[in-house]
Amino acid sequence: MVIILWFKVDFNSHIPVYKQIKDKLKLLIHTGRLKPGDFVPSIRTLAEDLNVNVNTVARAYRELMAEGVIEPVRGEGYIVKKLDEKRFIEATLQRFIETIEECKRVGIEQEKLVRLLKQIYGRRKNGSECEESDEKL
């Protein structure tokens, strides 16, 4: 079964588009929206859906194959193989650390970051705010 992916790429981000695609596919696997054996969209289909060059998606898929996350099925497309959860979490935390270090360099106060973390963790899964997290930044 092919899963319809509901994500977008940020063309204004400093993160390359192919990396955003990789990260978002890994997040879908990590959260269970994509499971081992599920088909991911073809390179051409995903490129059209995201309005990016096919070579960009191809690069993301090549790297995901090299990491053992997806595998090609001859004549069918690509299926989810597995995700190294420990590696995924470590990479996510490393990006978080780099972002915090950047915030520190530009002078964002620690208290503001702590409030932001509490606000984000206070959200419900549907994105709405919980009652105890109505503090504004």
N, C-alpha and C positions, 0 to 999 in steps of 0.2 A: 504494500500500500504506500502511495506517495503522500507525504504529509505537506500540507500547505503551511508555509512559513510566514509568520506575521512579524516581520521586523524590517527596519529600514537602516540605511547607512547614513552617517553624518558626513557629508562632503566637506564640511568646514572643520572637521576634527583634524588634529595633528596625527591621529592614528591612521595608517594606510587603510584603504578600503578593503583590500584582501584580508588584512588582519581583523578588521571589524567583522567580516563575514565569518572567518574562522571562530572568533570569540563568541559570536552569537549562535552559531551552530553548536558549539561546545556547551553553551549555557542551556540551549534547548534539550540537549542530551542530559546534562546534569540535573535539570529540573524534571526530567521524565516526559517532556512533551515529545521527544524523539527517543525511541527505544531501539535496542539492538534488533536488527532485521528490518527496520523501517527504511523505506527508500527516501532519499533526499531528492529535491528537484534536479533535473538535468542541468548541466552547466549553462546551456543556452537559455533555458526557462528561467533560472534564477537570475541570470544576467539581465534578461528582459524585465523581470519583475522588479529588480532593484535599479534598473536603468544604468547599468554599468557595463563595461567592456567584457566580452566573454573571457578574455585572457586574465582579467582580474579574478573572476570566479574560478577559472582553471587553476590559477596559482593557489588560491585558498584550498581547493580540493586536493591538489598535489601535496600540499603541506599536511593536510588532514590525513591523507593516505600514508604519508611517511611517518606520521605519529600513530598510525594504527587506529584512528578514530572512524574512518570510513573505508570501504573497499569497493572496487568496481565489480559489477556482475555483468559478464559479457552479454551484450545485446539488451540489457535491462536498465543499466544506470549505476547508481552508487547506493550502497546500503550502509546503515550505521553498524559499526562493528562493536566498538567499546570506547569508553573514555577513561583515561587514567585520572581518577577522582583526586588523588593526592596531588598529582602534578597540576591539575586544573586549579585546585584551591591555592596551592603555593604560587602559581603565576598570577592569580587574582589578587592575592595579598601583596605580591611584589608591586603590581601596578598601583595598588592603594598606597603603599609606602612611598612610591615615587610621587604620587599626587600630593600626599601630605607634605613631603619635602619641598615640593614646588610651592605649596601654600605658605609654608614657613619662609621660603626665600622672598616671596612677594609681600610678606608682612601680615598675613591673615592671622589673627589671634587664635590661640589654642581654644579659648572658651567658645568662640564662634564655631569652630569645627566640632567641638563636643555637642553644642546645641543642635547642630545640623545632623550629627549622628543620631542623637536622641529623637529628633524629629523623623528621620528616615526610618529608624527601627520602630517608631511608634505607629507607623502606617499599617493599615490592614492590608491583606494580600490584594484587595481590589483597588488599592491606591488611596482610599479615603483615610482621613485622619482619625486617630483614636482620640477619645475625650481628653486624656491626660497629656497629649502632645500638641496643645493649641498655641504654644509659645512661638512667636515669630522671630525670624532672624533679624 
